[in-house]
């Protein structure tokens, strides 16, 4: 069964629209570099610790969880929902179209809906998984 994930595109403003146009879903942690060789959440956290040496253990764990899900748990065919910062009342809905790679991951964006117009189950799934 396909999972459902909430993804948020960080700054700069308009990066969400770029992701839609390019058909990609991104986790912008460019300072971390390629994590495709990480085989566990612990290895991801170790990579983060090298980049953020003053970050708390709890903070590193939070970051590692986000990146590990993007790297290892999100799968082709899973649904993705992305709040649109450029259109605050809207969320884009899509499906993951490819495996993780250091460059942006492919996605097929299906539509943009108002948050209130989305099915309650979709909104609830996003709160639980991403």
N, C-alpha and C positions, 0 to 999 in steps of 0.2 A: 504494500500500500504506500502511496506517495505521501511524503511528509509535507508540512507547511512551515515555512520559515519567514521571519521578519528580517529584512535587511535594511540598514540605514546607510545611505551614502553620505560620508562626511563632507565638510567644506572642500572646495569652494562652492558658492551658490551656483546652481546650474549643473553640478556634476550628476545629479539624478537624471536630468533631461539628456545629458550626454550618454549616460548608460542606456537609456531607452533608445536613443537614435542608433547607438552602436550595437545594440542587442547583447549587452554584457551585464553581469552583476559583479560588483567589486567589493573587496575589503581593503581599504586604503591604509596600509601600514608599510609604506615604502621604506621607511627607515629600518624595518626589521629584515627586509630582504626575503629571499626565497626560503620558504619553510617546507617545501615538498619532500625534503629528506627526513623530516621529523616523523617518528613512528609512534609518538604518544603525546598526550597533553603535557606531560612533564618536560619532554624535549622542547616543545613549543615555549613553555614557561622559561626554560633555560635560555633559549634564543632571545626572548624578551628581556630577561635580566641583564644580558650583555648590552642591550640598547638603552634600557631604563634602569640604571644601577641604583637610583635613589627611590624608585617606586616601591611601595610596601608589598609584602608577600601577598596580601589580600588583593591589592590592585593588579599585581602580576597574574594572579590566579584568574581574575575576572577577564583580563585581556586574553590570557591563554585559552580560556573557555570559548571566547568568541572566535578566535582564530582556529582552534581545533574543530569546532563545528563547521566552519567554512571549509577547512581542509579535508576532514575525514567523515563527517556525518551527513552533510548535504550531498544529495545524489542526483544524477540526471533523472528527470521526470518529476522531481519534487516541485511543489508550488512555492513561489516566493512572492512576498508582498513588500512593497517599498513605499514608505511615506514620501510624498513629493514635496520637498522644501520649497520649490518654485511655485507650487500650487497647494498651499497648506490644507485645504479641505479634501484633497485627493490622495489616493494610494494606487500605485501601479500593481497589477497582478501579472505574474508570469510563471514560466516553468524553466527549471535548470536544464540546459541543453548540452552540457559537457562537464567533464571532470575538472578538478582544481588544477590550475597551472599558475605559474608565477605571474603571468600576464592575466588580464581579465578573463573570467569564466564566461562562456557563452550562455545566453538566456534568450528565450522567446517570450517577449512581453505581449500579453494578451489584451489588456485593457487598463484604463485608469478609471476608478470609481470614487465617488464620494465615500468617506468613511461611514457615514450614516446609512448609505445605500448598500453596504456590504452585508452579506449574510452573517448572522450572529455567530454561527459555528466557525466561520473563517476568522472573524475578529478574535474569538476565544482561542482558536488554535494558534494564532500569532502571539497572543500573550503568553501561552504555555511554552512555545518552542523557540522563539527567537527574540 
